[in-house]
């Protein structure tokens, strides 16, 4: 094998075969992938199917606390989890730029392998393409994920009502700032690590235990908590009121935001979830979330109130301000 990706690695000949069998498949060895058929044969699946797809184009591909490989698996698993589904299998589509060091590819594949093992999901099929130098950005990853939903639970935005509580499973903006620090080569006193993590182990037991008491949940990735809550409020035709004093932000993240003029509400996360839950059960749900390593910092951040749909925030000074969709993007190509 060469130490860099060549155009001939994508032309379907011996080098393509060698790249797939000697490099890529080595990280995803399993009975479904091993025959190298045109599809992964998963067998019979019982239950309601959930299906998702996503693309990962983050720059740089490696950042404090994570990388594009872990991001691709966790992002796919989490999109299924917030719909109440346990991931069974995912696909892995690689777009590689000519000249990419093989070591870089293997590092990303190794991270995918570890994340898939943590999430309990199978990489069942894949595809690899090579583009000419200058026509890619090192490595892009596309995925599709297949899962089975928790019996009896479905997202129910129409079931949201005044008195329901808004929970967030941890601090905001860690992923966004970690990527920014890596991209810009910033030097900060306290290191910020991406929160990228698979959330099925955190969320699905909560859905199984509390059922319809959990009305709706989403993972606040691109656009952060602010955009996610606007989308949720729109789907539910509900009014969400946040408490600024309760919004969790690490001091290092807050410091970067103050210097660069960012609002943590709109920064991307890759290991957090927003839940709308029955107000009566909110304390119990919060306690259950905090029992899991990825939910130890879960907090109640607001409430569903009567009034015109949208998102508002009760500020530290006691006022009420609108939380709307941002115009433009604070940091492009973040996830």
Buried (B, 14 or more C-beta within 10 A) or exposed (E): EEEBBBEBBBEEEEBBEEBBEEBBBEBBEEEBBEEEEEEBEEEEEEEBEBEBEBEBBBBEBBBBBBBBBBBBBBBBBBBBBBBBBBBBBBBBBBBBBBBBEBEBBBBBBBBBBBBBEBBEBBBBBBEBBBBEEEEBBBBBBBBBBBBBBBEEBEBEBEBBBEEBBBBBBBBBBBBBBBBBBBBEEEEEEEEBBBBBBBBBBBBBBBBEEBBEBBBBBBBBBBBBBBBBBBBBBBBBEBBBBBBBEEBBBBEBBBBBBEEEEBBBBBBBBBBBBBBBBBBEBBEBBBEBBBEBEBBEBBBBBBBBEEEEEBBBBBEEEEEEEEBEEBEEEBBEEBB
